[in-house]
Amino acid sequence: MRNESEIRAELIDPALAAAGWGVVAGSRIQREFYFTKGRLEGAGRRAKPLKADYVLVYRNTPLAIVEAKQESLAAAEGVAQAKDYAARLCIRFAFATNGHDIYRMDLKEVTEGTASNYPTPEELWNLTFSEDNAWRDRFAAVPYEDRSGSWEVRYSSRTRSRLCSTPSRRIANAFS
């Protein structure tokens, strides 16, 4: 049996690439995306930071979370964690996988079930943003700031929470 890191390298990464993630212009895969520094425990210590195994980004907008589990576990073992992370990051779609099975969740429509493959960046974009919005398209065209990987911009969680729509906040509260 392969462990989680082997599953990611041998099964999940190729499946995401086959769907166009990291291949199609404007799409990126953020692996091991840390989104908290860890809860303060006191005496200068922090709990373990939270990290998503994958965040799928298209046109500078995070569209989905992918939570990987080791091969010996069912894909559904990562469902609660994927939903929690997606709600915390105000992302509509979440996936849980063991490399063989893919479980897909739509937090806005509150639907979930198995999927045969990952959606393409354009498919996920169209599902997330069904109506045209000129301002969103202009912001999506702004280049991503990363200075060739030497540092990455971390926008304030306050700013992020103001950007979350009201239904997403209700979903986030439902899973807390």
N, C-alpha and C positions, 0 to 999 in steps of 0.2 A: 504494500500500500504506500502511496505517495503522500507526503505531508503537504501542508497548505502552500508553501513556497514553490514546491515542485509542480503542484497543480496549476498555480498561476503561470509559471514559466512555460509549461508544456501544453496546457490545455486552454486556459482562459485567454492569455495574450494572443495566441493564434486565432481564437474565435472572435475576439474583438477586432483584430486586424482584418479578418475576413469580412466583417461587417463594415469596414472602412474607418474604424476608430484609429487615429494616429496616422492614417494613410491619406484620407480625404483632406484637402486644403481647409484649414480653419478648425480641424478637430484635434484634440489632445486627450491623452490619458494621463491623469495625475495618479500615480501609484503611492500608496501609503500616505494619504493626505491627512496630516494632523490638523485638527480644527479646534482643539482645546489644549491648553498647557497642563491640564489636570486640576482637579478640585483641590483647593487649599485645605490641608489637614492640620495646620498649626505648626509652630516651632520651625517655620521655614521649609516645611516639607509639602510636597504635592502628591496627589494620587497619580496613577498612571494616566497619561494623556489619551484622549480619544483620537482614533485615526480610522478613516475609511480605507479599505483595501484599494478601491479604485473610485475616482470621480471622473465621469465622462463629460468633457467640455467641448462645445461646438460654438463657434462664433463668439468666443470669450464668455460664454454663459454655461455654468454647470447644469447639465440636463439629467444626469442619473448617477446613482450610487451603485456599485457592485460589491457585494460582500462575499468573499471566498471562504469556503470551508474545506477541510481535508477530505480526501476521497472516501474514507470509511464512513463519513457522516452523510446524512441526507441533505439535499440542497435546502430543504425547509428549515434546517437548523439555524440558518443565518437570517431568517425572515424578520424576527423581532429586532435584531441589531440593525439590519438594513433600513427598516422603517424608522427606527429611532434616529439614525444618522441622517436620513433624508429629511425627516421633519425638523431636526435641529438646524440643518443647512438650507431649509426651505427649497428643497428639490422635489419635484413632482414624482419622478420615477425611481424605483429601487429594484435591484436584482439581487438574488441570492443564488449561489451556485457551488457545486462540488466539482466542477469541471466537466461533468457528464450531463447533469440535469440543470436547467435554468428555471428559476421561479421568478416571475415578473409581477411587480406591484405598481399600481397607479394610485397614488395617495389622494389625488383630486377626485377621481371618479370612484374611488374606494372599490377597485376591482383588482383581483389577483388570480394567478394561475400559472401553469407551466407554459414555457415558450420553447420553441425548437431552436431558436437562435436569437442573437442580439439585434435590435433594430439599427439601421444605418444612422449616421449623424443627421442627415436630412429628414428621415422619417421621424426621429425623436424630436427634432426641432418643430416640424409641422404638427405633431401631436401636442407639444407643449404650448406653441403659439399658433393657434389656428387662425386668428384674425391678423390682418396686416397692421403694423405699427411703425410709422416712419422713424420715430425717435429711437425705438429699440433697435431698429436696423442700423441707424447711424452709430449708436453706442457699440453695437456688435462689431462694427467695422474698425473700431479703434484697436491698434496693435496691443498685444499682451505685453506687459512690463515684466521682464524676468532677467535681464542682463546676462543672457547666456547661461542661466542656471546658477550664477554666483549668489543671487538673492532673489526673493520673491516678495512682492507686495502683499501685505496682510491688511485688508481693510477692516475697520472696526466692526465688531459684532453688533454694535448699536446701529450702524449704518445698514448692515445686512438685515437686521430685524425690521427696520423701517421699510426696506425694499420688499419684504415678504407680504404677500397678499393676505387679507383677512382669513379666507378659507384655509390657507396653509397654516396660519397661526392656530386655528381651531384644531387642525389635524395634529399639530405639534403638541397641543395641550392634551389631546386625547391619548397620546402615547406616553405622556410623562407620568 
